[in-house]
Amino acid sequence: MVWYYYIALALILSQLLFVIQTYRNYRYALKKYKKDRSGYQPRTVLIIPCKGWDLDFPKNITSFFNLDYENYLLWFVVADESDPAYDELCKLKDQLTQNSKAQDVQIFVAGKGQTCSQKIHNLLYCYERIGDDVEIMAFADSDICINSDWLSHIVYPLRQAKNGVASGYRWFIPKKNNPASLALSALNAKVAQLLGNTHFNQAWGGSMAIRLDVFRRLGLDKLWPNALSDDLSLSYAVKKAGMKVAFVPACLVASYESTTWGRLFEFCRRQFLITRVSAPAAWWFGLFSSLYSVLGLWGTAGLAVYAAGIAENLLLLTAVPILFFAGQASRAILRQRMISKLLEKDFPKMKAACAADIFLFWVWSLLLLLFIVSSAFGRTIQWRGIRYKLYGPFAVHRV
C-alpha cells in the first residue's frame, strides 16, 4: 500500500533530523567548553543550599573554595543547625577560607520553609541578604564537584542581554558499577544530550546563574515563595519574557552517585512529576519523544517481521528499524564521546557506564518511557526527606 511508503519516509526523515540535531549539539559543546572566560568577572554571590550528607561531600564543598575567580562571595545555607551538613561546613570553612579567593564566606541557617520547597526557601533567605554591589547570583548543588573555572564560565553568557539565565547540567558518574547506577548515568546522559544552542534548553538549578536585575525584573522574588522547582520556574519566567536559557558546556559537572532500583525509580518519577506540574509542555515533549524512540524501533521491527511473513514491502519496512537502531546507537556514541572530552579526568571512572549506554541504549529507552508514564499519576513526592503535594507550578503544600 502507498501509505506504507509515506509513513516510512516520514520516520526515516525524522530520524535523520534527530541525528543531525544531536551532532550539532555535540559540535557546539566541543567548540565552547575549552574557551577562556576569565575576562568577565562581575561581582557574584555563589549560593549552595545543603541538606544531609552527600557522597563525596567534603570534596564537593572544597571545589567551591578553589574557584579561580577574583570577585565572588561564597554562601552556604542549611535549614537547621542539626543538619549533618552544618558541622562539616563549619569545619571546612575554618580550614579552607584563608587560601580561597572568596571575599566572604558565610553559612546561613534559614529555618523551615512553609509555602515553597525547602531548597527555594533557603535560596530566598540568602537572596534577601544580598547587597547592592552584587550583580550576579550563581547557584550550585552540594552533590556536584566543579572545576576552578566553573564560575567564570557560568557567568560569561550573562554579559549579553538576550540570555536570561546561564546553565550547565550534571553527569552522573557511578560510584559502583551496579545495574541501577549504570541506568541512572545512561538515562541522565540522554537528557543532557538534548542541550545545546537551541530554544528548548531548560535551566538546571545545580549549576546556573542569573543577573540580579533580571531576577527582579522577571518577578522571581514573587514567584519563588510559592514554587517547588527553582530551575523550572526560572526557565518559565525567562522564556515568557522572550529571553534565552544559555547552555554552558564547560559547566556540565560531575556528580558521583550510586543507587538502587528503588531509589532510581523514586528519583526519576519525582523529576518527571515535578516537570509535569511545573512545565507541562516539556513533560509532553519528553513523553512523545520517548514513545517515538521506543515505537520507532520496536514497532517498525514488528512490522518488518510481519512484512517478511507476507512478502510485501519487506525492503522498506526492514530499513526503518535498522535506521532507528543505527540512529539511536550513533547518538549514544556521540554523547559518550562528548563527555570524554568535557570530563576528561573523570572519564576513566565512566568506562563501564559508557559501555552500558552504547550497547544497551534500547533498554534505557524502555526504562525512560516507564518512568515518564509513572509520573503521569499522583501529585505527591518526597524530596530530601520532605513530602510535598503539588497543586500547580506555583502552588505547593508541605505535607
N, C-alpha and C positions, 0 to 999 in steps of 0.2 A: 504493500500500500504506500501511496505517496507520502502520507503523513509521517511515516517512519523516518523518511529522509529529512523532513523539516525539523523534527524533534532531535534527531541525531546530530544534524548540523548545528542546531542551536546549542546543544550540550557541548559539542566539540569547540565551538567558538567561545563559549563562556569559560570553559576550562583553560583555553589558551590565554584569555584575558586575565584570569586569576594568576596564572604563571607569570605573565608579563608584569602585573602589578607587584607580585612578590619579588620579582627580580629588581624592579625599580626601588622598592623599599630596601632591599639588600644593598644596592649600589649607593643609595642615599646614606645608609648607616656607615658604610666603609669610607665614604667620602668625607663625612663630617666628624667622625669620632676622634681623629688624631690632631685636629687643628688646635693651635694655641689660642686660648681665650683669656689670657691673663691681662689683657689691656683694658678690660672694662670691669671695674670692681667698685660699684657704688656701695654705700653703707647698707649692710644687710644683717638682719637678725635671723639666725637659724634656730628653728624650734623643733625639738624632738620630744613627742609625747611617749611616755614609758609606762608599761604595766606588766608586772611579772618579770620572770627571768627567762629570757630567750636563749636559745643555743648561741654560743659564742658572744654573749652579751658584753663582756669586757673588751673583746677585740673590736666589736662593732662600735662601741662608745668611744674607744680610743681613736678610731678613724676620724671622728668628728673634731677631735682636738688637733689633729695633724693636718688640717687643711692649709694649703698654700694660698692664703687669701688675707690681704692686709687690713681689711676693713669690715670685720664681722663680729657680731655678738653671738654667743652660744648659750642657748637657754634650753634646759630640760624641764619637763613638767610631769608630775605624777598626781594621782587623785588623793592619795593619803600617805602619810609618813610610814604607815605599816606595810606599804607595798614593798615586796622583796627588792625591787629595783632601787629604792630610795637610798638605803645604806651603801650599796655598791656605787651609786652615782656620787655620793659624798666622798667616798674613798678615792674614786678615780679623779674627781675634781681636785682634791688635795695633791694627788700625785702628778697630774698632767698639766695643770693650769700654767705653771711657771714657764714651761717650754712651748706653750701654744701661742699662735698668733691671734687667738681670740681676744678681743679687747675687753670683754666682760663675760664671765661665766656664772650662770645662775641656775639654781634648782628650785623650782616653784612647786607648791602644793596647792592644787586647785580646788579640792573638795569634791563632793559628789554632784554630778550633773542630774538634771531633772527632765527638761523638755527636749533634750537632744542627746546624741550619743556621748559617752564619756570622753571619747577622743576629741570631739568638737568642743565640748565644754572646756577641756584642758587647753586647746588651741586658743579659744576666745579669751580665756583667763590671761594668757600671755599677750594676746593682741591688745588688750586694754592697758597694758603696761609699756607699750612701745612709745618711744619718744619721737618728737617731730623731726629729728635728724636722720631717721631711718627711712630709706627709700624702698627697700625690697624685703618681703618676708619669704623665707625659704623653709620648707618642711621636709623632714625625713623620719622614717620609722626606725625604731631601735633594733629591728631584726635584719638590718642591711649593713654591709661593710662597703665603704666608699673609698675612692682614690683621692689623693691630695688635691687634684684639680677639679673635683666634682662641683664645688660651689662656683668656681669661675665659669664652668660650662653651663650650669643650670640658670644662672642669671643673664648670660650673654644674649639670648634671644629677646629679652625684655627691653633692650635698647630700642627696639622697633615697636611703634605704637600698634601695629596690626596684631602683634602677639599678646593675647590677654594673659596667658599662663604658659610657662615652660615646664615640661615634664619629662622624666625618664620612665623607667619601668623596672621590674625586678626579673631576675632569672634564678630559679631555684636550683641550687647545687646540692644533690643528695649527700647527707652525712653518712647514710647507709644505702647500699645499692639493693634494698629490698623492693619488691614489685610496686608497692604503693608509693614509695618515694620516687621511683623512676617514672611512674604515671604522673605524679604531681609535676615533675620537671617537664615532661613532654606536653602535658595539657597547657601549662603556663606558656611554654615556648610557642605553641600555636597561636595564642593571643598576642604575644609580644611581636610576632612576625607581621601582624596587621598594621603596626605603627610605622609611620614614615612621613613624607612630605604630602600629607593628604588632609582633607577636611573631616575625616572620620576618626581622628585621634581623640582619645579620652585621656584626661589628666589622671595620674595615679598619685595618691596622697603620700606615698612613701618616698617620693623623690620629685618634688615640684617647687616652683617659685612663682610669685606674683608681685607686681608693683603695689605698694601700699595705697597709692591714689586710685589705681584701678579696682582694687578690692573694695574700697569705699564707694567708688562711683557705681559699681555694679550692685551695691547694696548687700554684699555678702555678710556684712556685720549684722544685718537684719534677717537674712535667710538662714544662716547657720544655727541660730538659737533654737530652731525647730526642725533641724535636719539630722539624719542619721549618717549620711555619707558626705565626707568633706570634699572628696575629689569629684564625684558625680554631680553634686550640687554646684560646684565651682565650674565644671565643664559646661553645665546647662546655662549658667549665667553668662559665661564668656561667649558661647556660641549665639545665645539670644541677642547679645549686643553686637553681633557681626564681627567678632574677633576670632583669632585662631588659637587652637591648642597646639603649641610648637613642641614636637617630639625632639628630644636631645639624645642622640645615640650614645654619647660619652657618659650619660647619666643612667644608662641601663646597668643596674647594680646587682651584685651578688647577694643572694640570701641563702644561707646554709640551713638546710632543713631535712628532717627525717620524719616520716609519718606512717600511719596505719591506714587500712582501708576505711575504718570507721571515721577517723579524723579527716581523711581526704574527702569522704562524702559530705561531712558536715561543713568543711571549708568551702567546697565548690558550690554546694546548694546555697550556702549563705551568700557567697559572692554574687551568684546569679539571681537570687531572690532580691537582694538589695538593688541590683541593676533593673530587675523587672518593675520594682516600685519607683525607683528614683529616675531611671532613664529607660522608659518602655520601648522607645524606638531602637535603642542599642540592644535590648533583650530580644526583640523580634528579629532583628538582623542576625544575631547570634543563633537563634533557633532555626531560621530558614537557611542560613549558610551551612549549619551543621547537618540539617536534613539533606541539603543539596549534596554535601560531600558523601554522606552515607548512601543515599539512594542512587546518586550518580555512579557510585562504584558497584554496590551490591544489586541494586535494581536493574541496571543495564546488564550486569553479569547474568542475572536470571533470564533476562530477555534473550541474551546470546545463547544460553543453553536451550531455551525454547525454540529459537530460530534454527539451531542445529538439528532439533528433532523434526522440524517440518521442512528443512532445507529451503528456507526463504529469507532473503535479506541477511544472510549469515555474515558476509564480509563487513557490512556496515555496522551491524549490531555487535559484532565482536570488537570492532575498532574502538567503540565508545568506552567500554570498561577498561580496555588496555590503556587508552589515553588518560582516563581518570586515575588509574593506578600510577602511571608514569608521572602525571602532573602532581599528584599528592606526594609521591616519593621525592620528586625534584624539589618541592617546597620544603620538605623535611631536611634534605641535604643543604639547601640554601640557608635555612635558619641555623643549622649547626655550624656551617662554615662562617656565618656572621658572628656567632658568639665565640668561636675560636679566636677571632681577631679582637673583639671588644673586651672579652675577659680572658685574655691570653694566659695570664698567670694561673688562673683557676681551671683552665681547660683540662689539664691532666686529671683532675678530680672528676671530670664530667664524661670520661670516655664511655663508661657503661650507660650513662643517660643518653649520650649521643647515639650509641648503637641501638638502644631501645627505641628511640624516637624514629630513626631512619628505617629500621626493619619491622617495627610494629606500629607504624603510623595508622594503619587501618583499624587496629584495636583501639587506639586512643580516640579516633573519630567516633566510634560507637560509644565509648565511655563518656565522651564530652556531650553527646546527644542525650544520654541518660541523665546526666547531671542537670542539663538545661531543662529537660522535661520535668525533673523532680522539683525544680524551683517554681514551676507553674502553680503549685498548690501551697496554700498557707501564707501567713504573714508574720510568723513569729520566728526569731532567730536567737541564737546565743553567740555572743561575741566577747571574747576575753573574760568569760565567766559571768557576763551580764546578759539577761534576757530582755529583748525589745520586741514590741508589737508595732509593725509598720502599717500606718493608715494611708500614707501618701509621701511624696518626696519631701515635704516639709511638715509632716505630722507623724511623730514617733512617740511611743509611750514606753517608759521603762517599767517592765513587769516586776 
